[in-house]
Protein backbone atom coordinates (compact mmCIF):
# COMPACT_ATOMS: atom_id res chain seq x y z
CA UNK A 1 0.00 0.00 0.00
CA UNK A 2 1.47 3.32 -1.07
CA UNK A 3 0.89 6.21 1.31
CA UNK A 4 1.38 9.74 0.00
CA UNK A 5 1.08 12.49 2.58
CA UNK A 6 0.23 16.06 1.62
CA UNK A 7 0.50 19.29 3.55
CA UNK A 8 -2.83 21.15 3.52
CA UNK A 9 -1.70 24.57 4.80
CA UNK A 10 -5.14 26.12 4.47
CA UNK A 11 -6.69 23.60 6.88
CA UNK A 12 -3.50 23.28 8.97
CA UNK A 13 -3.18 19.55 8.57
CA UNK A 14 -1.08 16.78 7.07
CA UNK A 15 -3.35 14.37 5.25
CA UNK A 16 -3.35 11.18 3.22
CA UNK A 17 -6.07 9.34 1.37
CA UNK A 18 -5.90 5.55 1.41
CA UNK A 19 -8.60 3.18 0.13
CA UNK A 20 -11.00 6.13 -0.11
CA UNK A 21 -10.51 7.20 3.53
CA UNK A 22 -8.69 10.26 4.90
CA UNK A 23 -6.23 10.07 7.78
CA UNK A 24 -4.76 13.28 9.11
CA UNK A 25 -2.77 15.16 11.73
CA UNK A 26 -4.01 18.60 12.77
CA UNK A 27 -1.59 21.29 13.87
CA UNK A 28 -1.16 24.96 14.56
CA UNK A 29 1.98 27.07 14.43
CA UNK A 30 2.90 29.89 16.78
CA UNK A 31 6.29 31.55 16.49
CA UNK A 32 8.85 28.73 16.12
CA UNK A 33 6.64 25.97 17.56
CA UNK A 34 4.21 23.59 15.88
CA UNK A 35 1.57 21.91 18.02
CA UNK A 36 0.51 18.49 16.77
CA UNK A 37 -2.80 18.37 18.63
CA UNK A 38 -4.94 15.72 16.96
CA UNK A 39 -4.62 12.69 14.71
CA UNK A 40 -7.39 10.68 13.13
CA UNK A 41 -7.24 7.39 11.29
CA UNK A 42 -10.50 5.81 10.10
CA UNK A 43 -11.13 2.34 11.59
CA UNK A 44 -10.55 0.44 8.30
CA UNK A 45 -7.01 1.91 8.08
CA UNK A 46 -5.93 1.38 11.67
CA UNK A 47 -3.01 -0.94 12.29
CA UNK A 48 -1.67 -0.48 8.76
CA UNK A 49 1.00 2.14 9.52
CA UNK A 50 -0.98 5.02 8.04
CA UNK A 51 -0.83 7.30 11.10
CA UNK A 52 2.89 6.55 11.46
CA UNK A 53 3.54 7.78 7.90
CA UNK A 54 1.52 10.95 8.44
CA UNK A 55 3.30 11.75 11.72
CA UNK A 56 6.74 11.02 10.22
CA UNK A 57 5.96 13.42 7.39
CA UNK A 58 4.87 16.07 9.90
CA UNK A 59 8.04 15.69 11.98
CA UNK A 60 10.16 15.98 8.84
CA UNK A 61 8.27 19.15 7.93
CA UNK A 62 8.98 20.55 11.39
CA UNK A 63 12.66 19.70 11.08
CA UNK A 64 13.00 21.24 7.60
CA UNK A 65 11.32 24.43 8.83
CA UNK A 66 13.24 24.72 12.12
CA UNK A 67 10.09 24.27 14.20
CA UNK A 68 9.98 22.73 17.66
CA UNK A 69 7.17 20.21 18.17
CA UNK A 70 4.60 20.34 20.94
CA UNK A 71 3.17 16.78 21.07
CA UNK A 72 -0.31 17.51 22.47
CA UNK A 73 -1.88 14.51 20.71
CA UNK A 74 -1.54 11.23 22.63
CA UNK A 75 -0.67 9.33 19.43
CA UNK A 76 2.16 11.77 18.71
CA UNK A 77 3.40 11.36 22.30
CA UNK A 78 3.52 7.56 21.94
CA UNK A 79 5.17 7.92 18.50
CA UNK A 80 8.02 9.96 20.01
CA UNK A 81 8.44 7.38 22.76
CA UNK A 82 8.78 4.64 20.14
CA UNK A 83 10.96 6.56 17.69
CA UNK A 84 13.57 8.30 19.82
CA UNK A 85 15.25 9.94 16.80
CA UNK A 86 12.47 12.57 16.82
CA UNK A 87 12.88 13.58 20.49
CA UNK A 88 15.38 16.35 19.68
CA UNK A 89 12.57 18.17 17.84
CA UNK A 90 10.41 18.49 20.95
CA UNK A 91 9.78 21.95 22.39
Helices and strands as residue ranges (DSSP letters): E 6-8, E 13-18, E 21-30, E 33-40, G 43-45, H 50-64, E 68-70, H 74-82, G 84-89
